[in-house]
């Protein structure tokens, strides 16, 4: 399954879309399953790297600085350049901002690893990136759309996402690692959990898409208008990420990881935030899921293209 990750992820998107179309009544139930499935995925992800290695990786100041620059300096500039060209619909613009201004903290690790990127560095940076977006996103939204958003977008769901999707899985992963060191049963449990990475990613993608397809309704044409912007974002960020990696003079594996973290967005984690929006802005959630569909296809290209952009020295 690890050798066939990309085809499996594409199949999960297709099955999710068919499920959502054939059984729309299951959408609300599946929405409640998103966070538990994603939390399980991140637990298994954190379990792959020992706690001591995570701590050592956090000391890599140049990599963390590059990750912060590409995500919170370069990306907002790119989004600002595209913002005026977006459809003049408040909900659609909000959905695009929510997803493009927040860096990915989950499957970016898997895709970067497939391209020879440093998964350990990205794992170590994950809590920092999520905390940074928690602090910066409200201000960025106000900057782009005005202060009236303060009454619409709440930070509560984002704080919940940080606790449920980062703090709890990371703590459980460290406890499992400690158990594995002391007991054979713990080692067997950790080894068994490690085999679930790809199935859990498949389950996450399928659940997210199946839960949101029924909400498309008559908004499909409006949502389709943002697809070219997502494609352009992926193309621009490949070049921008390469520039940042060279600016910080990172080794090849770390440079590839920077390209991936700049391009992949936090659609799965910000989706609960979009689902908490008022009914008038409900289409923002579908705009976010659309970005996931475009991005996963784009990652197929990235896995092949990034090693050519940043060849091994």
Protein Blocks (a to p, Z undefined) as FASTA:
>chain_A
ZZmmmmmmmmmmmmmmmmmmmmmmlmmmmmmmmmmmmmmmmmmmmmmpcfklmmmmmmmm
mlmmmmmmmmmmmmmmmmmmmmmmpccbfklmmmmmmmmmpccfklmmmmmmmnopafkl
mmmmmmmmmmmmmmmmmmmmmmmnojklmmmmccklmmmmmmmmmmmmmmmmmmmmmmmm
mpmklmmmmmmmmmmmmmmmmmmmmmmmmmmmmmnmmmlmmmmmmmmmmmmmmmmmmmmm
mmmmmmnopafklmmmmmmmmmpccklmmmmmmmmpcfklmmmmmmmmmmmmmmmmmmmm
mmmmmmmmmccZZ
